[in-house]
Amino acid sequence: MNAPGLTHVDGDGRATMVDVGSKQPTERRAVARARVRMSPATAAAVAAGENPKGEVLGTARLAGIQAAKLTWQLIPLAHPIELTSVEVDATIEPERGVVEVVARAHAFARTGVEMEAMTACAVAALCVYDMVKGIERSVEIEQVVLLEKTGGRSDWHAPADQPA
């Protein structure tokens, strides 16, 4: 018996993996975003390809894709999901000192792919930090946020007034 509203907690308050065995597989999609803030000078160096560790955005994209595939190994109560696609896009706004990572995860599964999209963003953002820390240590990962999820019991979209 689960506590009201907490799907990953049993009647005794212990963490438990949700049983999705009786659910029918449906198309599942999720989109997440991460933002990494750095100085405009560091961002300009990244944009110009002048980073000592190499190409930042491409490496971050690959790290995000790999992380999405490994989410079930990183998040204790997440289910292994056969992802049908993962897309990770990273863009840079040098004048604002911002790298934005957007990840899209897709599967035909019994459970959603929100954690896969968010894990992709989180690890891609960490990769950006790792790649630029030789230039600047004060880089900040500002946010990792779910933007939308579709499929399953209900669809969800971030409120329109959520800061862009």
DSSP file (Angstrom, degrees, kcal/mol; ACC not computed):
  #  RESIDUE AA STRUCTURE BP1 BP2  ACC     N-H-->O    O-->H-N    N-H-->O    O-->H-N    TCO  KAPPA ALPHA  PHI   PSI    X-CA   Y-CA   Z-CA
    1    1 A M              0   0    0      0, 0.0    10,-0.3     0, 0.0     2,-0.2   0.000 360.0 360.0 360.0 124.4    0.0    0.0    0.0
    2    2 A N        -     0   0    0      8,-0.2     8,-0.2     9,-0.1     9,-0.1  -0.558 360.0-107.3 -86.0 149.5    1.5    3.3   -1.1
    3    3 A A    >   -     0   0    0      6,-0.9     3,-1.9     3,-0.4     6,-0.2  -0.489  58.2 -80.8 -65.8 145.3    1.3    6.5    0.9
    4    4 A P  T 3  S-     0   0    0      0, 0.0    -1,-0.1     0, 0.0     3,-0.1  -0.261 112.6  -0.3 -54.9 126.5   -1.1    9.0   -0.7
    5    5 A G  T 3  S+     0   0    0      1,-0.1     2,-0.7    -3,-0.1    -2,-0.0   0.304 107.3 102.2  80.7  -9.8    0.5   10.8   -3.6
    6    6 A L    X   +     0   0    0     -3,-1.9     3,-1.0     1,-0.1    -3,-0.4  -0.876  44.2 179.9-111.3 102.5    3.9    9.1   -3.2
    7    7 A T  T 3  S+     0   0    0     -2,-0.7    -1,-0.1     1,-0.2    -2,-0.0   0.701  78.9  51.2 -76.7 -19.5    4.3    6.4   -5.8
    8    8 A H  T 3  S+     0   0    0     10,-0.1     8,-2.3     2,-0.1     2,-0.4   0.079  96.2  80.8-106.7  23.7    7.8    5.2   -4.8
    9    9 A V  B <   -A   15   0A   0     -3,-1.0    -6,-0.9     6,-0.3     6,-0.2  -0.996  67.4-144.6-130.9 131.1    7.0    4.7   -1.1
   10   10 A D    >   -     0   0    0      4,-2.7     3,-2.3    -2,-0.4    -7,-0.3  -0.228  41.1 -85.3 -85.0-178.7    5.3    1.7    0.4
   11   11 A G  T 3  S+     0   0    0    -10,-0.3    -9,-0.1     1,-0.3    -1,-0.1   0.710 129.5  53.1 -61.1 -22.1    2.9    1.7    3.4
   12   12 A D  T 3  S-     0   0    0      2,-0.1    -1,-0.3   -11,-0.1     3,-0.1   0.337 121.2-105.8 -94.6   6.1    5.8    1.5    5.8
   13   13 A G  S <  S+     0   0    0     -3,-2.3     2,-0.3     1,-0.3    -2,-0.1   0.600  74.0 140.4  82.6  11.2    7.5    4.6    4.3
   14   14 A R        -     0   0    0      1,-0.1    -4,-2.7     0, 0.0    -1,-0.3  -0.669  59.2-107.3 -89.7 142.9   10.2    2.6    2.5
   15   15 A A  B     +A    9   0A   0     -2,-0.3     2,-0.3    -6,-0.2    -6,-0.3  -0.440  47.2 174.8 -64.1 137.8   11.4    3.5   -1.0
   16   16 A T        -     0   0    0     -8,-2.3     2,-0.4    -2,-0.1    61,-0.1  -0.989  34.9-109.5-146.4 152.2   10.2    1.0   -3.5
   17   17 A M        -     0   0    0     -2,-0.3     2,-0.1     1,-0.1    61,-0.1  -0.698  41.6-115.5 -82.7 131.3   10.3    0.5   -7.3
   18   18 A V        -     0   0    0     -2,-0.4     2,-0.8    59,-0.4   -10,-0.1  -0.429  22.8-124.4 -67.7 136.9    6.8    0.9   -8.8
   19   19 A D        +     0   0    0      1,-0.1     3,-0.2    -2,-0.1    -1,-0.1  -0.757  36.1 168.4 -84.3 112.2    5.4   -2.2  -10.5
   20   20 A V    >   +     0   0    0     -2,-0.8     3,-1.5     1,-0.1    -1,-0.1   0.259  43.0 110.3-105.2   9.9    4.6   -1.3  -14.1
   21   21 A G  T 3  S+     0   0    0      1,-0.3    -1,-0.1     3,-0.0    -2,-0.0   0.785  78.0  46.9 -58.7 -32.4    4.1   -4.9  -15.2
   22   22 A S  T 3  S+     0   0    0     -3,-0.2    -1,-0.3     2,-0.1     2,-0.2   0.529  91.5 100.8 -90.2  -4.6    0.3   -4.5  -15.7
   23   23 A K  S <  S-     0   0    0     -3,-1.5    88,-0.1     1,-0.1    87,-0.1  -0.544  74.5-122.1 -80.2 144.8    0.6   -1.2  -17.6
   24   24 A Q        -     0   0    0     -2,-0.2    85,-0.1    86,-0.1     2,-0.1  -0.679  31.2-107.9 -82.9 137.3    0.3   -1.2  -21.4
   25   25 A P        +     0   0    0      0, 0.0     2,-0.3     0, 0.0    85,-0.3  -0.422  46.2 173.2 -62.8 137.8    3.2    0.2  -23.3
   26   26 A T  E     -B  109   0B   0     83,-2.8    83,-2.2    -2,-0.1     2,-0.3  -0.899  42.6 -79.7-136.7 167.4    2.5    3.5  -24.9
   27   27 A E  E     -B  108   0B   0     -2,-0.3     2,-0.4    81,-0.2   125,-0.3  -0.558  50.8-169.0 -70.0 130.1    4.5    6.1  -26.8
   28   28 A R  E     +B  107   0B   0     79,-3.4    79,-2.2    -2,-0.3     2,-0.3  -0.977  10.5 173.2-126.6 135.1    6.4    8.3  -24.2
   29   29 A R  E     +BC 106 150B   0    121,-2.3   121,-2.7    -2,-0.4     2,-0.3  -0.987   3.5 179.6-138.2 149.0    8.2   11.5  -24.9
   30   30 A A  E     -BC 105 149B   0     75,-1.9    75,-2.4    -2,-0.3     2,-0.4  -0.993  10.6-161.2-148.5 147.6    9.9   14.0  -22.6
   31   31 A V  E     +BC 104 148B   0    117,-2.6   116,-3.0    -2,-0.3   117,-1.8  -0.997  16.3 174.1-128.6 132.2   11.8   17.3  -23.2
   32   32 A A  E     -BC 103 146B   0     71,-2.3    71,-2.1    -2,-0.4     2,-0.3  -0.885  13.1-152.5-133.0 164.9   14.1   18.8  -20.6
   33   33 A R  E     -BC 102 145B   0    112,-2.7   112,-2.9    -2,-0.3     2,-0.3  -0.993   6.5-171.2-140.2 145.9   16.5   21.8  -20.4
   34   34 A A  E     -BC 101 144B   0     67,-2.5    67,-2.9    -2,-0.3     2,-0.4  -0.980   9.8-154.8-130.4 147.5   19.7   22.7  -18.5
   35   35 A R  E     -BC 100 143B   0    108,-1.7   107,-1.9    -2,-0.3   108,-1.0  -0.982   3.5-165.7-123.7 137.1   21.4   26.0  -18.4
   36   36 A V  E     -BC  99 141B   0     63,-2.7    63,-2.7    -2,-0.4     2,-0.4  -0.986  10.5-156.2-122.1 123.1   25.1   26.5  -17.7
   37   37 A R  E     +BC  98 140B   0    103,-3.3   103,-2.7    -2,-0.5     2,-0.3  -0.841  23.9 150.3-106.1 136.9   26.3   30.1  -16.9
   38   38 A M        -     0   0    0     59,-2.9   101,-0.1    -2,-0.4    -2,-0.0  -0.866  52.7 -67.8-146.2 176.4   29.9   31.3  -17.4
   39   39 A S     >  -     0   0    0     -2,-0.3     4,-2.6     1,-0.1     5,-0.2  -0.380  44.3-117.3 -68.2 151.7   31.6   34.5  -18.1
   40   40 A P  H  > S+     0   0    0      0, 0.0     4,-2.5     0, 0.0    57,-0.2   0.849 116.1  57.1 -56.8 -33.1   31.0   36.0  -21.6
   41   41 A A  H  > S+     0   0    0      2,-0.2     4,-1.9     1,-0.2     5,-0.1   0.920 108.6  44.5 -65.5 -43.1   34.8   35.6  -22.2
   42   42 A T  H  > S+     0   0    0      2,-0.2     4,-2.3     1,-0.2    -1,-0.2   0.927 113.7  50.6 -65.8 -43.8   34.7   31.9  -21.5
   43   43 A A  H  X S+     0   0    0     -4,-2.6     4,-2.6     1,-0.2    -2,-0.2   0.893 109.3  51.6 -60.9 -39.7   31.5   31.4  -23.6
   44   44 A A  H  X S+     0   0    0     -4,-2.5     4,-2.1    50,-0.3    -1,-0.2   0.889 108.5  51.2 -65.1 -38.4   33.2   33.3  -26.5
   45   45 A A  H  <>S+     0   0    0     -4,-1.9     5,-3.1     2,-0.2     4,-0.4   0.908 111.2  48.1 -64.4 -41.1   36.2   31.0  -26.2
   46   46 A V  H ><5S+     0   0    0     -4,-2.3     3,-1.3     1,-0.2    10,-0.2   0.938 111.8  49.2 -62.9 -46.7   33.9   27.9  -26.3
   47   47 A A  H 3<5S+     0   0    0     -4,-2.6    -1,-0.2     1,-0.3    -2,-0.2   0.849 111.6  49.7 -61.9 -34.9   32.0   29.4  -29.3
   48   48 A A  T 3<5S-     0   0    0     -4,-2.1    -1,-0.3    -5,-0.2    -2,-0.2   0.492 114.9-115.7 -83.5  -3.2   35.3   30.1  -31.1
   49   49 A G  T < 5S+     0   0    0     -3,-1.3    -3,-0.2    -4,-0.4    -2,-0.1   0.775  75.1 132.6  74.8  25.5   36.6   26.6  -30.5
   50   50 A E      < +     0   0    0     -5,-3.1    -4,-0.2    -6,-0.2    -1,-0.1  -0.270  25.9 128.1-104.9  45.3   39.4   27.9  -28.3
   51   51 A N    >   -     0   0    0     -5,-0.2     3,-1.6    -6,-0.1    81,-0.1  -0.874  58.6-138.3-103.2 131.3   39.0   25.5  -25.4
   52   52 A P  T 3  S+     0   0    0      0, 0.0    -1,-0.1     0, 0.0     3,-0.1   0.784 103.0  51.0 -59.8 -27.2   42.1   23.5  -24.2
   53   53 A K  T 3  S-     0   0    0     78,-0.5     2,-0.3     1,-0.3    79,-0.1   0.515 114.4-114.5 -89.7  -4.0   40.1   20.3  -23.8
   54   54 A G    <   +     0   0    0     -3,-1.6     2,-0.5    77,-0.1    -1,-0.3  -0.717  68.0   4.7 110.8-161.0   38.6   20.4  -27.3
   55   55 A E     >  -     0   0    0     -2,-0.3     4,-1.2     1,-0.2     5,-0.1  -0.512  58.8-170.7 -73.0 112.5   35.1   20.8  -28.7
   56   56 A V  H  > S+     0   0    0     -2,-0.5     4,-2.5   -10,-0.2     5,-0.2   0.952  74.8  45.6 -74.2 -54.0   32.7   21.5  -25.8
   57   57 A L  H  > S+     0   0    0      1,-0.2     4,-2.4     2,-0.2    -1,-0.2   0.885 113.4  48.5 -66.8 -40.0   29.2   21.3  -27.2
   58   58 A G  H  > S+     0   0    0      2,-0.2     4,-2.1     1,-0.2    -1,-0.2   0.901 113.1  48.2 -65.0 -40.5   29.7   18.1  -29.3
   59   59 A T  H  X S+     0   0    0     -4,-1.2     4,-2.3     2,-0.2    -2,-0.2   0.909 111.4  50.3 -65.8 -41.5   31.3   16.3  -26.3
   60   60 A A  H  X S+     0   0    0     -4,-2.5     4,-2.5     2,-0.2    -2,-0.2   0.897 107.9  53.9 -63.2 -40.6   28.5   17.5  -24.0
   61   61 A R  H  X S+     0   0    0     -4,-2.4     4,-2.2     1,-0.2    -2,-0.2   0.946 110.6  45.8 -58.4 -48.6   25.9   16.2  -26.6
   62   62 A L  H  X S+     0   0    0     -4,-2.1     4,-2.5     1,-0.2    -2,-0.2   0.898 111.4  52.2 -63.6 -40.4   27.5   12.7  -26.6
   63   63 A A  H  X S+     0   0    0     -4,-2.3     4,-2.4     1,-0.2    -1,-0.2   0.907 109.9  50.1 -61.4 -41.3   27.7   12.7  -22.8
   64   64 A G  H  X S+     0   0    0     -4,-2.5     4,-2.2     2,-0.2    -2,-0.2   0.909 110.1  48.8 -64.4 -42.8   24.0   13.5  -22.5
   65   65 A I  H  X S+     0   0    0     -4,-2.2     4,-1.6     1,-0.2    -2,-0.2   0.935 112.9  47.7 -62.7 -46.1   23.0   10.8  -24.9
   66   66 A Q  H  X S+     0   0    0     -4,-2.5     4,-0.9     1,-0.2    -2,-0.2   0.903 110.7  52.3 -62.1 -40.9   25.1    8.2  -23.0
   67   67 A A  H >< S+     0   0    0     -4,-2.4     3,-0.7     1,-0.2     4,-0.5   0.899 104.4  55.4 -63.5 -41.4   23.7    9.4  -19.7
   68   68 A A  H >< S+     0   0    0     -4,-2.2     3,-1.0     1,-0.3     4,-0.3   0.909 107.1  50.9 -57.8 -41.2   20.1    9.0  -20.9
   69   69 A K  H 3< S+     0   0    0     -4,-1.6    -1,-0.3     1,-0.2    -2,-0.2   0.732 114.3  44.5 -68.1 -21.8   20.8    5.4  -21.8
   70   70 A L  T XX S+     0   0    0     -4,-0.9     3,-1.9    -3,-0.7     4,-1.0   0.308  77.1 111.3-104.4   7.0   22.3    4.8  -18.3
   71   71 A T  H X> S+     0   0    0     -3,-1.0     4,-2.7    -4,-0.5     3,-1.2   0.877  74.0  57.1 -51.9 -44.8   19.6    6.5  -16.3
   72   72 A W  H 34 S+     0   0    0     -4,-0.3    -1,-0.3     1,-0.3     6,-0.2   0.741 107.0  50.5 -61.8 -22.0   18.3    3.3  -14.8
   73   73 A Q  H <4 S+     0   0    0     -3,-1.9    -1,-0.3     1,-0.1    -2,-0.2   0.673 116.2  40.8 -86.5 -18.0   21.8    2.6  -13.4
   74   74 A L  H << S+     0   0    0     -3,-1.2    -2,-0.2    -4,-1.0    -3,-0.1   0.783 108.8  57.4 -98.3 -33.8   22.1    6.0  -11.9
   75   75 A I  S >< S-     0   0    0     -4,-2.7     3,-1.9    -5,-0.2    -1,-0.2  -0.898  78.0-145.5-104.7 112.4   18.6    6.6  -10.4
   76   76 A P  T 3  S+     0   0    0      0, 0.0    -1,-0.1     0, 0.0   -59,-0.1   0.768  93.5  37.1 -54.5 -35.4   17.9    3.7   -7.9
   77   77 A L  T 3  S+     0   0    0      2,-0.1   -59,-0.4   -61,-0.1     2,-0.2   0.334  90.4 112.4-103.1   8.8   14.1    3.4   -8.6
   78   78 A A    <   -     0   0    0     -3,-1.9   -61,-0.0    -7,-0.2     3,-0.0  -0.551  64.5-126.1 -79.7 145.8   14.2    4.1  -12.3
   79   79 A H        -     0   0    0     -2,-0.2     2,-0.3     1,-0.1    -7,-0.1  -0.618  26.4-103.7 -87.1 148.5   13.2    1.3  -14.7
   80   80 A P        -     0   0    0      0, 0.0     2,-0.4     0, 0.0    -1,-0.1  -0.596  45.7-165.9 -66.3 130.0   15.5    0.2  -17.5
   81   81 A I        -     0   0    0     -2,-0.3     2,-1.3   -12,-0.2    -9,-0.1  -0.972  24.6-131.9-125.1 134.2   13.8    1.6  -20.6
   82   82 A E        -     0   0    0     -2,-0.4    26,-0.5    26,-0.1     2,-0.2  -0.716  32.6-152.0 -82.6  96.8   14.5    0.7  -24.2
   83   83 A L  E     -D  107   0B   0     -2,-1.3    24,-0.3     1,-0.1     3,-0.1  -0.476  15.7-163.3 -71.6 137.2   14.9    4.2  -25.6
   84   84 A T  E    S-     0   0B   0     22,-2.5     2,-0.3     1,-0.4    23,-0.2   0.715  74.5  -4.2 -91.8 -24.4   14.0    4.6  -29.3
   85   85 A S  E     -D  106   0B   0     21,-1.5    21,-2.2     2,-0.0     2,-0.4  -0.954  52.0-169.2-163.6 150.6   15.7    7.9  -29.6
   86   86 A V  E     -D  105   0B   0     -2,-0.3     2,-0.4    19,-0.2    19,-0.2  -0.981  10.8-172.7-138.0 127.3   17.6   10.5  -27.6
   87   87 A E  E     -D  104   0B   0     17,-2.6    17,-2.9    -2,-0.4     2,-0.5  -0.982   1.5-175.3-120.8 132.8   18.4   13.9  -29.0
   88   88 A V  E     -D  103   0B   0     -2,-0.4     2,-0.4    15,-0.2    15,-0.2  -0.987   2.9-174.7-128.6 122.0   20.6   16.4  -27.2
   89   89 A D  E     -D  102   0B   0     13,-2.9    13,-2.8    -2,-0.5     2,-0.4  -0.948   2.7-168.7-116.0 136.4   21.2   19.9  -28.6
   90   90 A A  E     +D  101   0B   0     -2,-0.4     2,-0.3    11,-0.2    11,-0.2  -0.991   7.5 178.2-126.5 130.5   23.6   22.4  -27.0
   91   91 A T  E     -D  100   0B   0      9,-2.6     9,-2.6    -2,-0.4     2,-0.4  -0.901  14.7-144.5-127.4 157.8   23.7   26.0  -28.0
   92   92 A I  E     -D   99   0B   0     -2,-0.3     7,-0.2     7,-0.2     3,-0.1  -0.972  10.5-165.5-127.2 139.1   25.8   28.9  -26.7
   93   93 A E  E >>> -D   98   0B   0      5,-3.0     5,-1.6    -2,-0.4     4,-1.5  -0.850  12.6-173.9-116.7  89.6   25.0   32.5  -26.3
   94   94 A P  T 345S+     0   0    0      0, 0.0   -50,-0.3     0, 0.0     3,-0.3   0.868  80.1  55.4 -57.1 -41.0   28.4   34.1  -25.8
   95   95 A E  T 345S+     0   0    0      1,-0.2   -54,-0.1   -52,-0.1   -51,-0.0   0.808 116.4  37.5 -65.1 -27.8   27.2   37.6  -25.0
   96   96 A R  T <45S-     0   0    0     -3,-1.0    -1,-0.2     2,-0.2   -58,-0.1   0.573 106.6-126.1 -95.2 -12.8   25.1   36.2  -22.2
   97   97 A G  T  <5 +     0   0    0     -4,-1.5   -59,-2.9    -3,-0.3     2,-0.4   0.902  63.2 136.6  68.7  41.0   27.6   33.6  -21.1
   98   98 A V  E   < -BD  37  93B   0     -5,-1.6    -5,-3.0   -61,-0.2     2,-0.5  -0.975  41.7-166.9-128.6 131.9   25.0   30.8  -21.3
   99   99 A V  E     -BD  36  92B   0    -63,-2.7   -63,-2.7    -2,-0.4     2,-0.5  -0.976  17.8-160.7-107.0 128.0   25.2   27.3  -22.7
  100  100 A E  E     -BD  35  91B   0     -9,-2.6    -9,-2.6    -2,-0.5     2,-0.5  -0.938   4.3-165.4-113.0 130.9   21.7   25.8  -23.1
  101  101 A V  E     -BD  34  90B   0    -67,-2.9   -67,-2.5    -2,-0.5     2,-0.4  -0.957   4.1-173.8-114.4 128.7   21.2   22.1  -23.3
  102  102 A V  E     -BD  33  89B   0    -13,-2.8   -13,-2.9    -2,-0.5     2,-0.4  -0.992   5.6-168.6-123.4 128.1   17.9   20.6  -24.5
  103  103 A A  E     -BD  32  88B   0    -71,-2.1   -71,-2.3    -2,-0.4     2,-0.4  -0.935   6.9-166.3-119.5 140.3   17.3   16.9  -24.4
  104  104 A R  E     -BD  31  87B   0    -17,-2.9   -17,-2.6    -2,-0.4     2,-0.4  -0.992   7.2-170.7-123.9 127.5   14.4   14.9  -26.0
  105  105 A A  E     -BD  30  86B   0    -75,-2.4   -75,-1.9    -2,-0.4     2,-0.4  -0.932   3.3-175.4-119.1 144.3   13.8   11.3  -25.0
  106  106 A H  E     +BD  29  85B   0    -21,-2.2   -22,-2.5    -2,-0.4   -21,-1.5  -0.998  11.3 151.4-140.5 140.2   11.4    8.9  -26.8
  107  107 A A  E     -BD  28  83B   0    -79,-2.2   -79,-3.4    -2,-0.4     2,-0.7  -0.979  43.7-129.2-157.8 160.2   10.3    5.3  -26.1
  108  108 A F  E     +B   27   0B   0    -26,-0.5   -81,-0.2    -2,-0.3     2,-0.2  -0.929  66.1 130.1-109.7  99.1    7.4    2.9  -26.5
  109  109 A A  E    S-B   26   0B   0    -83,-2.2   -83,-2.8    -2,-0.7    43,-0.1  -0.819  73.0-107.7-148.3 176.4    7.3    1.8  -22.9
  110  110 A R  S    S+     0   0    0    -85,-0.3     2,-0.3    -2,-0.2   -86,-0.1   0.529 102.7  37.7 -88.8 -10.1    5.3    1.1  -19.7
  111  111 A T  S    S-     0   0    0    -85,-0.1   -85,-0.1     1,-0.1    -2,-0.1  -0.944  92.0 -90.4-142.4 161.7    6.8    4.1  -17.9
  112  112 A G        -     0   0    0     -2,-0.3     3,-0.1     1,-0.1     4,-0.1  -0.052  15.6-138.5 -74.9 171.4    7.8    7.6  -18.8
  113  113 A V     >  +     0   0    0     -8,-0.1     4,-2.0   -84,-0.1     5,-0.2   0.044  67.3 113.1-117.1  22.1   11.1    9.0  -20.0
  114  114 A E  H  > S+     0   0    0      1,-0.2     4,-2.7     2,-0.2     5,-0.2   0.926  79.2  50.5 -60.8 -44.8   11.3   12.2  -18.0
  115  115 A M  H  > S+     0   0    0      1,-0.2     4,-2.6     2,-0.2    -1,-0.2   0.861 108.3  53.2 -64.1 -34.4   14.2   11.0  -15.9
  116  116 A E  H  > S+     0   0    0      2,-0.2     4,-2.2     1,-0.2    -1,-0.2   0.923 111.3  45.2 -66.2 -43.6   16.1   10.0  -19.1
  117  117 A A  H  X S+     0   0    0     -4,-2.0     4,-1.9     2,-0.2    -2,-0.2   0.917 116.6  45.3 -65.5 -43.0   15.7   13.5  -20.6
  118  118 A M  H  X S+     0   0    0     -4,-2.7     4,-2.6     2,-0.2    -2,-0.2   0.875 112.0  51.2 -70.4 -36.5   16.6   15.3  -17.3
  119  119 A T  H  X S+     0   0    0     -4,-2.6     4,-2.6    -5,-0.2     5,-0.3   0.904 107.8  53.8 -65.4 -40.6   19.6   13.0  -16.7
  120  120 A A  H  X S+     0   0    0     -4,-2.2     4,-2.2    -5,-0.2    -2,-0.2   0.928 111.8  45.0 -57.7 -45.3   20.8   13.7  -20.3
  121  121 A C  H  X S+     0   0    0     -4,-1.9     4,-2.5     2,-0.2    -2,-0.2   0.923 112.7  50.5 -65.2 -44.8   20.6   17.5  -19.5
  122  122 A A  H  X S+     0   0    0     -4,-2.6     4,-2.2     1,-0.2    -2,-0.2   0.926 114.6  42.4 -61.5 -46.1   22.3   17.2  -16.1
  123  123 A V  H  X S+     0   0    0     -4,-2.6     4,-2.3     2,-0.2    -1,-0.2   0.882 112.7  52.9 -72.2 -37.2   25.2   15.1  -17.4
  124  124 A A  H  X S+     0   0    0     -4,-2.2     4,-2.2    -5,-0.3    -1,-0.2   0.919 110.6  49.0 -60.8 -41.9   25.7   17.3  -20.5
  125  125 A A  H  X S+     0   0    0     -4,-2.5     4,-2.2     2,-0.2    -2,-0.2   0.907 110.4  50.1 -64.1 -42.0   25.8   20.3  -18.2
  126  126 A L  H  X S+     0   0    0     -4,-2.2     4,-2.7     1,-0.2    -1,-0.2   0.875 108.8  53.3 -62.2 -36.8   28.4   18.6  -16.0
  127  127 A C  H  X S+     0   0    0     -4,-2.3     4,-2.6     2,-0.2    -2,-0.2   0.912 106.0  52.2 -64.9 -42.5   30.4   17.8  -19.1
  128  128 A V  H  X S+     0   0    0     -4,-2.2     4,-1.8     2,-0.2    -2,-0.2   0.947 110.6  49.0 -57.5 -47.5   30.3   21.5  -20.2
  129  129 A Y  H  X S+     0   0    0     -4,-2.2     4,-1.5     1,-0.2     3,-0.4   0.949 111.5  48.7 -56.3 -49.7   31.7   22.4  -16.7
  130  130 A D  H  < S+     0   0    0     -4,-2.7     4,-0.3     1,-0.2    -1,-0.2   0.880 110.8  51.0 -59.0 -38.7   34.4   19.8  -17.0
  131  131 A M  H  < S+     0   0    0     -4,-2.6   -78,-0.5     1,-0.2    -1,-0.2   0.814 119.3  34.1 -71.0 -30.1   35.4   21.0  -20.4
  132  132 A V  H >X S+     0   0    0     -4,-1.8     4,-2.4    -3,-0.4     3,-2.1   0.479  85.7  97.5-105.8  -2.7   35.7   24.7  -19.4
  133  133 A K  T 3< S+     0   0    0     -4,-1.5    -1,-0.2     1,-0.3    -2,-0.1   0.753  78.4  63.6 -62.1 -21.9   37.0   24.4  -15.8
  134  134 A G  T 34 S+     0   0    0     -4,-0.3    -1,-0.3    -3,-0.2     3,-0.1   0.722 112.3  35.7 -70.9 -20.4   40.5   25.0  -17.1
  135  135 A I  T <4 S+     0   0    0     -3,-2.1     2,-0.3     1,-0.3    -2,-0.2   0.811 135.2   7.1 -94.9 -41.8   39.5   28.4  -18.3
  136  136 A E     <  -     0   0    0     -4,-2.4     3,-0.3    -7,-0.2    -1,-0.3  -0.986  47.4-169.5-149.8 130.3   37.0   29.3  -15.5
  137  137 A R  S    S+     0   0    0     -2,-0.3    -4,-0.1     1,-0.2    -1,-0.1   0.636  80.5  74.0 -92.3 -16.8   36.1   27.7  -12.2
  138  138 A S        +     0   0    0      2,-0.1    -1,-0.2    -5,-0.0     2,-0.1   0.143  63.4 136.6 -89.5  23.0   33.1   29.8  -11.3
  139  139 A V        -     0   0    0     -3,-0.3     2,-0.4   -10,-0.1  -101,-0.2  -0.446  39.5-154.8 -66.3 140.4   30.9   28.2  -13.9
  140  140 A E  E     -C   37   0B   0   -103,-2.7  -103,-3.3    -2,-0.1     2,-0.9  -0.970  19.6-143.5-124.4 134.8   27.4   27.4  -12.6
  141  141 A I  E     -C   36   0B   0     -2,-0.4  -105,-0.2  -105,-0.2     3,-0.1  -0.862  27.0-176.0 -88.7 107.9   24.8   24.9  -13.6
  142  142 A E  E     -     0   0B   0   -107,-1.9     2,-0.3    -2,-0.9    -1,-0.2   0.872  51.6  -7.3 -80.4 -38.9   21.7   27.0  -13.0
  143  143 A Q  E     -C   35   0B   0   -108,-1.0  -108,-1.7    -3,-0.1     2,-0.4  -0.995  36.2-164.9-160.1 148.6   18.9   24.7  -13.7
  144  144 A V  E     +C   34   0B   0     -2,-0.3     2,-0.4  -110,-0.2  -110,-0.2  -0.968  35.9 168.2-130.8 119.2   17.8   21.3  -14.9
  145  145 A V  E     -C   33   0B   0   -112,-2.9  -112,-2.7    -2,-0.4     2,-0.4  -0.985  38.2-122.2-140.9 142.3   14.1   21.4  -15.6
  146  146 A L  E     -C   32   0B   0     -2,-0.4  -114,-0.3  -114,-0.2     3,-0.1  -0.704  23.5-177.0 -79.2 129.6   11.4   19.3  -17.3
  147  147 A L  E     -     0   0B   0   -116,-3.0    11,-3.2    -2,-0.4     2,-0.3   0.792  62.0 -19.2 -96.6 -36.4    9.7   21.2  -20.0
  148  148 A E  E     -CE  31 157B   0   -117,-1.8  -117,-2.6     9,-0.2    -1,-0.4  -0.981  48.2-164.5-166.0 157.3    7.1   18.6  -21.1
  149  149 A K  E     -CE  30 156B   0      7,-2.8     7,-2.9    -2,-0.3     2,-0.3  -0.983  10.7-170.7-146.2 140.7    6.2   15.0  -21.1
  150  150 A T  E     +C   29   0B   0   -121,-2.7  -121,-2.3    -2,-0.3     5,-0.1  -0.946  43.8  42.5-131.4 153.4    3.6   13.1  -23.2
  151  151 A G  S >  S+     0   0    0     -2,-0.3     3,-0.6  -123,-0.2  -123,-0.2  -0.171  75.5  58.4  99.5 165.5    2.2    9.7  -23.0
  152  152 A G  T 3  S-     0   0    0   -125,-0.3    -1,-0.2     1,-0.2     3,-0.1  -0.475 114.6 -19.6  78.4-150.3    1.0    7.5  -20.2
  153  153 A R  T 3  S-     0   0    0      1,-0.2     2,-0.3    -2,-0.2    -1,-0.2   0.842 129.1  -4.3 -65.1 -35.9   -1.7    8.6  -17.8
  154  154 A S    <   -     0   0    0     -3,-0.6     2,-0.3     2,-0.0    -1,-0.2  -0.995  63.2-120.6-156.4 156.8   -1.4   12.3  -18.6
  155  155 A D        -     0   0    0     -2,-0.3     2,-0.3    -5,-0.1    -5,-0.2  -0.659  27.7-165.3 -93.4 156.8    0.5   14.8  -20.6
  156  156 A W  E     -E  149   0B   0     -7,-2.9    -7,-2.8    -2,-0.3     2,-0.4  -0.994   9.0-174.8-146.2 139.0    2.3   17.7  -18.9
  157  157 A H  E     -E  148   0B   0     -2,-0.3    -9,-0.2    -9,-0.2     3,-0.1  -0.992  35.8-104.5-131.7 139.8    3.8   21.0  -20.1
  158  158 A A        -     0   0    0    -11,-3.2   -11,-0.1    -2,-0.4   -13,-0.0  -0.295  52.9 -89.8 -58.0 145.1    5.7   23.6  -18.1
  159  159 A P    >   -     0   0    0      0, 0.0     3,-2.0     0, 0.0    -1,-0.1  -0.254  30.6-122.6 -57.5 144.7    3.6   26.6  -17.3
  160  160 A A  T 3  S+     0   0    0      1,-0.3    -2,-0.1    -3,-0.1     0, 0.0   0.770 111.0  58.7 -61.1 -25.8    3.9   29.4  -20.0
  161  161 A D  T 3  S+     0   0    0      2,-0.1    -1,-0.3     3,-0.0     3,-0.1   0.395  74.7 121.5 -88.1   5.3    5.1   31.8  -17.3
  162  162 A Q  S <  S-     0   0    0     -3,-2.0    -4,-0.0     1,-0.1     0, 0.0  -0.499  80.4 -96.1 -65.1 133.1    8.1   29.7  -16.4
  163  163 A P              0   0    0      0, 0.0    -1,-0.1     0, 0.0    -2,-0.1  -0.236 360.0 360.0 -55.2 133.9   11.2   31.8  -17.0
  164  164 A A              0   0    0     -3,-0.1    -2,-0.1     0, 0.0    -3,-0.0   0.446 360.0 360.0 -81.0 360.0   12.7   31.1  -20.4
